[in-house]
Amino acid sequence: MWRRGRRSRGGGWWGALRPPLSANAAVDHCWRVMWDLVRGAAQLKPPPLADLGRRYTEMLAENLGQPGFRELLVAVHDVDAHRDLIFALVAEHRRRALIRRSTIDAADTRRAEVFDLAGVARDHIADAVAAALTVPLATEWHTVTFPPDAYWRGETHRLGDRPANLIRIVDELIDLGVEQIVLVSAAPESPGPHALADARIDGRGRLGEYVQSAEAAVLRDATTTTAGVRMFTIRPAHNAVGPFDFGGGYDDRSHRRQPLTELMSRGYEDAYHQFIEPVVGASGERVGTL
């Protein structure tokens, strides 16, 4: 049986069983926001997704280093290749470091995993975004067909997110020479004993509880096991909104609904109190005394 460009095995009735969630709305919203950035004040009709992705990568490459334009690195998991894939658009002086390794075998491994969005892989930016927003088992895999002359020789692979790939991202950034990293997460730290919340029994809530817990654990691993780089974290002390509570969540502590707008406002406050004020502000004070 053929499905989404791939031959599949198993009973035919499994093919009729659909995942409980879809990533399409999140992907569409992401590219609507991206189109607003690309078109500026012009009232134009959005182009096809592949063309829009190409325009975005070209604009980003031309403006790297300018306010609002920074290097881009997206990590997704290839369930068919059994490895993570890295899609990156970095400054010209870093591009060789993406692939260059000390041995031929190591360089071949990098060719299998790394896609330079400033080069011929620029057309894969849309695939990188869609795969990063794909939740394993909860949504359909995002399928991508590689060019016949690429490392994977025209194969069609299934891609998705992997919550634990944060450590892989940190490792990639260190290899590129990054000296400071600011980690932003919606997953709060463990509050300790006597702070249990009511267990969620709805499908989105159950899945969201696991995803949030896994992210909190990998965030701790990334900040305690990675050496050679300064790392700052911005995260809430408490978050009642789960990863899939798109309409807001219910706060057990205050016994009220918490909308997404409030969550975003709290995020700005956390960024100010946890990073801007103690780190950026303190650095400015020391500079003034030199």
C-alpha positions as CSV (number, residue, x, y, z in Angstrom):
1,M,0.0,0.0,0.0
2,W,1.3,3.4,-1.0
3,R,0.8,6.4,1.4
4,R,2.3,9.9,1.3
5,G,4.9,8.8,-1.3
6,R,6.0,5.7,0.7
7,R,5.1,2.1,0.5
8,S,3.7,0.9,3.9
9,R,3.1,-2.5,5.5
10,G,0.3,-3.7,7.8
11,G,-3.4,-4.2,7.6
12,G,-5.3,-1.9,5.4
13,W,-7.6,-0.7,8.2
14,W,-4.5,0.8,9.9
15,G,-4.2,3.2,7.0
16,A,-7.7,4.5,7.8
17,L,-6.8,5.3,11.4
18,R,-5.9,8.9,11.6
19,P,-3.7,10.6,14.2
20,P,-5.6,12.7,16.8
21,L,-3.9,16.0,16.0
22,S,-2.6,17.8,12.9
23,A,0.4,20.1,12.5
24,N,-1.1,21.9,9.5
25,A,-2.6,24.8,11.4
26,A,0.7,25.5,13.2
27,V,2.7,25.3,9.9
28,D,0.2,27.5,8.1
29,H,0.3,30.1,10.9
30,C,4.1,30.1,10.9
31,W,4.3,30.8,7.2
32,R,1.6,33.5,7.4
33,V,3.7,35.3,9.9
34,M,6.8,34.7,7.7
35,W,5.0,36.2,4.7
36,D,4.1,39.3,6.7
37,L,7.8,39.7,7.4
38,V,8.9,39.1,3.8
39,R,6.3,41.3,2.0
40,G,6.6,44.2,4.4
41,A,4.0,46.9,3.8
42,A,3.1,45.6,0.3
43,Q,-0.4,44.1,0.0
44,L,0.5,41.0,-2.1
45,K,-0.9,37.5,-2.4
46,P,1.2,34.8,-0.7
47,P,3.3,32.8,-3.2
48,P,3.5,29.0,-3.2
49,L,5.2,27.7,0.0
50,A,8.4,26.6,-1.8
51,D,8.8,30.0,-3.3
52,L,8.1,31.7,0.0
53,G,10.6,29.6,1.8
54,R,13.2,30.4,-0.8
55,R,12.5,34.1,-0.5
56,Y,12.8,33.9,3.3
57,T,16.2,32.2,3.2
58,E,17.5,34.6,0.6
59,M,16.4,37.6,2.7
60,L,17.9,36.1,5.8
61,A,21.2,35.3,4.1
62,E,21.5,38.9,2.7
63,N,20.7,40.5,6.1
64,L,22.6,38.3,8.6
65,G,24.0,40.4,11.4
66,Q,21.4,43.2,10.9
67,P,18.9,43.9,13.7
68,G,16.2,41.2,13.7
69,F,18.2,38.8,11.4
70,R,20.2,36.1,13.1
71,E,21.7,32.7,12.0
72,L,19.2,29.8,11.9
73,L,19.6,26.2,13.0
74,V,16.7,23.7,13.0
75,A,17.1,20.1,14.2
76,V,14.5,17.4,13.4
77,H,14.5,13.6,13.6
78,D,14.6,11.3,10.6
79,V,12.8,8.1,11.6
80,D,14.0,6.2,8.5
81,A,17.6,7.2,8.7
82,H,17.6,6.7,12.5
83,R,19.4,10.0,13.1
84,D,18.8,13.8,13.5
85,L,19.0,16.1,10.6
86,I,20.4,19.7,10.9
87,F,19.1,22.5,8.7
88,A,21.3,25.5,9.1
89,L,21.8,29.0,7.6
90,V,25.0,30.5,9.1
91,A,27.4,33.3,8.3
92,E,29.8,32.7,5.5
93,H,32.8,32.2,7.7
94,R,31.0,29.4,9.6
95,R,29.7,27.4,6.5
96,R,32.7,25.2,6.1
97,A,32.5,24.2,9.8
98,L,29.1,22.7,9.1
99,I,30.5,19.8,7.1
100,R,34.3,19.8,7.6
101,R,35.6,17.0,9.8
102,S,39.0,15.4,10.4
103,T,38.2,12.1,8.6
104,I,36.4,11.1,5.4
105,D,34.0,8.9,7.3
106,A,33.1,11.7,9.7
107,A,32.6,14.1,6.7
108,D,30.3,11.6,5.0
109,T,28.2,11.3,8.2
110,R,27.9,15.1,8.2
111,R,26.8,15.1,4.6
112,A,24.0,12.7,5.6
113,E,22.8,14.9,8.4
114,V,23.5,18.5,7.6
115,F,21.7,20.7,5.1
116,D,23.2,24.1,4.3
117,L,20.2,26.4,3.7
118,A,22.5,29.0,2.2
119,G,23.3,26.6,-0.7
120,V,21.3,24.1,-2.8
121,A,19.4,22.9,0.3
122,R,17.5,26.2,0.6
123,D,14.4,24.6,-0.8
124,H,14.2,22.4,2.3
125,I,13.4,25.3,4.7
126,A,9.7,24.5,4.5
127,D,10.4,20.8,5.3
128,A,12.5,21.8,8.3
129,V,9.7,24.0,9.7
130,A,7.0,21.4,9.1
131,A,9.0,18.6,10.6
132,A,9.9,20.6,13.7
133,L,6.2,21.1,14.3
134,T,5.3,17.4,13.8
135,V,4.7,15.6,17.1
136,P,5.5,11.8,16.8
137,L,2.4,9.6,17.0
138,A,0.1,12.5,17.7
139,T,0.3,13.8,14.1
140,E,1.2,12.5,10.6
141,W,4.9,12.3,9.9
142,H,6.2,15.0,7.5
143,T,7.6,13.3,4.4
144,V,10.4,14.8,2.4
145,T,11.8,13.6,-0.9
146,F,15.5,14.3,-1.3
147,P,17.0,15.2,-4.7
148,P,18.4,12.2,-6.7
149,D,21.9,13.7,-6.7
150,A,21.9,14.3,-2.9
151,Y,23.3,11.9,-0.2
152,W,20.0,10.1,0.2
153,R,19.6,9.5,-3.6
154,G,16.0,10.6,-4.1
155,E,14.6,8.6,-1.1
156,T,11.4,9.7,0.7
157,H,11.9,9.9,4.5
158,R,9.6,10.6,7.4
159,L,10.6,13.4,9.7
160,G,9.3,14.7,13.0
161,D,10.3,16.4,16.2
162,R,12.4,14.7,19.0
163,P,12.1,16.4,22.4
164,A,15.5,15.4,23.5
165,N,17.3,16.9,20.5
166,L,18.0,20.1,22.5
167,I,21.3,18.6,23.5
168,R,22.1,18.0,19.8
169,I,21.4,21.6,19.0
170,V,23.6,22.8,21.9
171,D,26.4,20.5,20.6
172,E,26.0,21.9,17.1
173,L,26.2,25.5,18.3
174,I,29.4,24.8,20.3
175,D,30.9,23.2,17.2
176,L,30.1,26.5,15.3
177,G,32.0,28.5,17.9
178,V,29.1,29.9,20.0
179,E,30.2,31.0,23.4
180,Q,26.9,32.0,25.0
181,I,23.5,30.4,24.7
182,V,20.1,31.6,26.0
183,L,17.6,28.8,26.4
184,V,14.0,29.7,26.4
185,S,11.4,27.1,27.5
186,A,7.8,27.0,28.6
187,A,8.5,24.0,30.8
188,P,8.7,25.0,34.5
189,E,11.2,23.4,36.9
190,S,9.9,20.7,39.3
191,P,8.3,22.4,42.3
192,G,9.2,19.7,44.7
193,P,6.9,17.9,47.1
194,H,3.3,19.0,48.0
195,A,2.7,20.6,44.6
196,L,0.9,18.0,42.6
197,A,-1.7,19.2,40.1
198,D,-4.7,17.2,39.0
199,A,-3.9,14.7,36.3
200,R,-5.2,15.4,32.8
201,I,-7.5,12.7,31.4
202,D,-8.2,14.3,28.0
203,G,-6.0,13.2,25.0
204,R,-4.3,16.5,24.4
205,G,-3.7,17.0,28.1
206,R,-2.1,13.5,28.6
207,L,0.2,14.0,25.7
208,G,1.0,17.5,26.7
209,E,1.9,16.5,30.2
210,Y,4.5,14.0,28.9
211,V,5.9,16.4,26.3
212,Q,6.3,19.2,28.9
213,S,7.8,16.8,31.4
214,A,10.3,15.4,28.8
215,E,11.3,19.0,27.8
216,A,11.9,19.9,31.5
217,A,14.1,16.9,31.9
218,V,16.2,17.5,28.7
219,L,16.5,21.1,29.6
220,R,18.1,20.1,32.9
221,D,20.4,17.7,31.1
222,A,21.4,20.4,28.6
223,T,22.3,22.9,31.4
224,T,24.2,20.5,33.6
225,T,26.1,18.2,31.3
226,T,27.2,20.7,28.6
227,A,30.6,22.3,29.2
228,G,32.6,24.9,27.3
229,V,29.8,27.5,26.8
230,R,28.0,30.0,29.1
231,M,24.3,29.1,29.3
232,F,21.4,31.2,30.5
233,T,17.8,29.9,30.9
234,I,14.5,31.7,30.8
235,R,11.6,29.6,32.0
236,P,8.4,30.0,34.1
237,A,8.2,29.1,37.8
238,H,4.6,27.8,37.0
239,N,2.8,27.2,33.7
240,A,-0.8,26.1,33.6
241,V,-1.0,26.0,29.8
242,G,0.1,22.8,28.2
243,P,1.8,22.4,24.9
244,F,-1.5,21.6,23.1
245,D,-3.8,23.9,25.0
246,F,-4.2,26.2,22.0
247,G,-7.2,28.0,23.6
248,G,-5.5,28.5,27.0
249,G,-5.4,26.4,30.1
250,Y,-6.9,26.0,33.6
251,D,-4.8,27.1,36.5
252,D,-5.2,24.7,39.5
253,R,-3.5,27.2,41.8
254,S,-5.7,30.2,41.2
255,H,-8.8,28.2,40.0
256,R,-9.3,30.2,36.8
257,R,-8.8,30.0,33.1
258,Q,-5.4,31.4,31.8
259,P,-5.5,32.7,28.2
260,L,-2.5,32.6,25.9
261,T,-2.2,36.4,26.0
262,E,-1.5,36.2,29.7
263,L,1.1,33.4,29.1
264,M,2.9,35.6,26.6
265,S,2.9,38.5,29.0
266,R,4.4,36.3,31.7
267,G,7.0,35.2,29.2
268,Y,8.1,38.8,28.6
269,E,8.3,39.4,32.4
270,D,10.4,36.2,32.9
271,A,12.8,37.3,30.1
272,Y,13.2,40.7,31.8
273,H,13.7,39.4,35.4
274,Q,15.7,36.3,34.6
275,F,18.0,37.6,31.8
276,I,17.8,41.2,30.8
277,E,17.9,42.7,34.3
278,P,20.5,40.4,36.0
279,V,22.7,39.7,33.0
280,V,22.4,42.4,30.4
281,G,21.9,45.1,33.0
282,A,24.7,44.0,35.2
283,S,27.0,43.8,32.2
284,G,26.2,47.4,31.3
285,E,27.0,48.6,34.8
286,R,30.4,46.9,34.7
287,V,31.1,48.4,31.3
288,G,30.4,51.9,32.6
289,T,32.9,51.5,35.4
290,L,35.8,50.5,33.1
